[in-house]
Amino acid sequence: MGREIYDIFVIGGGINGCGIARDAVGRGYSVALAEMNDFASGTSSGATKLIHGGLRYLEHYEFRLVRESLMEREILWAMAPHIIWPLRFVLPYHKGGIRPAWLIRLGLFLYDHLGGRKLLPATSVLDMRRDPAGKPLKALFTKAFEYSDGWVDDARMVVLNARDAADKGATILPRTKVVSATRENGLWHIETTDTVTGSSDSHQARMLVNAAGPWVDHVIRSAFGQNEAHNVRLVQGSHIVVKKKFDDPRAYFFQNPDNRIIFAIPYEGDYTLIGTTDRDFTADPRDIRISEEETIYLCNAASEYFKEPVKPEDIVWTYSAVRPLYDDGASKAQEATRDYVLKLDGEGAAAPLLNVFGGKLTTYRRLSEHALEKIGAAIGVKGAPWTAKSHLPGGNFDVKGYEAEVAKLKRRYPFLADPHARRLVRRYGTRAETLLGDARGIEDLGRLFGGDLYEAEVRYLVEHEWARHAEDVLWRRTKDGLRLSKEQAQSLEEYMAAIPAMAG
């Protein structure tokens, strides 16, 4: 009977759920969050991994969304300069292309001026016959526009929001499924099941936040017993990763004859990421994987631009995710709004429920602030907005200080090879020193699983970031799955099964 009554119980451990939990606990609310799988195991690790304004959304007149997104780019970069950094994009152009030059110029002018850009460089025009960016492309593309956006390690951004929420006092419950939620005497009574042990638990909260992403309607139907929930349109986005197609540090923005666009982006040093697709999805999101049709589409679309064609046999990895877009009735998947919608449910003395529909990585912080406005109106205001000037764990260094952090880490741990030090700072920022501890030589990092993934890093991820399986480490906390063999991955799984889950 004496169990805590939380102010807020959040369902969903993607970027929106973790962002709302972090913002709320930082304002003084008592918060619990339940995620039925691992953090970022769905949509939030399946993005194109961009912090961007959404240049193509201008065509659909989503000026509010684009402006908010543009304003967020530099705020997020300053919050987490280890996992977010600027990226220049090259948009090749040729006469007779999909969009006339004047329209592209107008879009990029708005892009430069809508969002209060301060640190990111402005748009420029390139002569592709002279610029190195033209080297891997067909000779047809003699001109290009270059503009700025940002890159993010999406899954790490999610888990760092969860980590910071926990550090501030939130109760974080990974691998915990909400099986029912009922209103009683002005409170939510929530029943959960631990998906690892099968044990059940019950919780009480003054307010419930449903941020379950692709499962948001499923939660409304199953946990709340409302059969007529059809708020989201599921759109599949798939990506392919191939061996590096170009040495230039810039990314490419390719326009396709069907009016869709894809990106080709430098990825993890040795690879190129190509995506995304946009098509409606009606099956179970747990079963999502790239289709043969999408694979061929991405290869063909990229091959329209690259001198050297992209072939299915070049692919080293694929990933696919479902975007839970708010269903605005748009006729095409690529035209459905990327904006978010927050709906408050509960009148009078009934315990309030906030359903979160849509959203994207770039606007998660603002979505969280808007959610807290509704939460404050429903159960009382606590604390002021605070996240705009905050840092995610490990991000407490200068926005342009990555190289200085790498140098600092190498001075303290001179045994680290340069690529290893760089990867550690990219993943953990200033917390790389917590991971390395008192190590004086590479042998102090313990067993090597492959690449530069050592036992010390794996233990850190288990103890501090809720990693439980090899997949959590290799494809979400890091991308070392690209570098480890199946045998090495299996060896890691066996090792992790033998150590207890410890994060709290």
Sequence and secondary structure as in RCSB ss.txt:
>XXXX:A:sequence
MGREIYDIFVIGGGINGCGIARDAVGRGYSVALAEMNDFASGTSSGATKLIHGGLRYLEHYEFRLVRESLMEREI
LWAMAPHIIWPLRFVLPYHKGGIRPAWLIRLGLFLYDHLGGRKLLPATSVLDMRRDPAGKPLKALFTKAFEYSDG
WVDDARMVVLNARDAADKGATILPRTKVVSATRENGLWHIETTDTVTGSSDSHQARMLVNAAGPWVDHVIRSAFG
QNEAHNVRLVQGSHIVVKKKFDDPRAYFFQNPDNRIIFAIPYEGDYTLIGTTDRDFTADPRDIRISEEETIYLCN
AASEYFKEPVKPEDIVWTYSAVRPLYDDGASKAQEATRDYVLKLDGEGAAAPLLNVFGGKLTTYRRLSEHALEKI
GAAIGVKGAPWTAKSHLPGGNFDVKGYEAEVAKLKRRYPFLADPHARRLVRRYGTRAETLLGDARGIEDLGRLFG
GDLYEAEVRYLVEHEWARHAEDVLWRRTKDGLRLSKEQAQSLEEYMAAIPAMAG
>XXXX:A:secstr
    EEEEEEE  SHHHHHHHHHHHHTT  EEEEESSSTT SGGGSS  EE   GGGGGGT HHHHHHHHHHHHH
HHHH TTTEEEEEEEEEE TT SS HHHHHHHHHHHHHSS  SSS   EEEETTTSGGGTTB TT  EEEEEEEE
EE HHHHHHHHHHHHHHTT EEEETEEEEEEEEETTEEEEEEEETTT  EEEEEEEEEEE  GGGHHHHHHHTS 
 S    EEEEEEEEEEEE     SSEEEEE TTS EEEEEEETTTEEEEE   EE  S GGG    HHHHHHHHH
HHHTTBSS   GGGEEEEEEEEEEEE    SSGGGS   EEEEEE  TTS  EEEEEE  GGGHHHHHHHHHHHH
HHHH   S   GGG   TT  S TT HHHHHHHHHHH TTS HHHHHHHHHHHGGGHHHHHTT  SGGGG  EEE
TTEEHHHHHHHHHHH   SHHIIIIII  GGGTS HHHHHHHHHHHHTS     
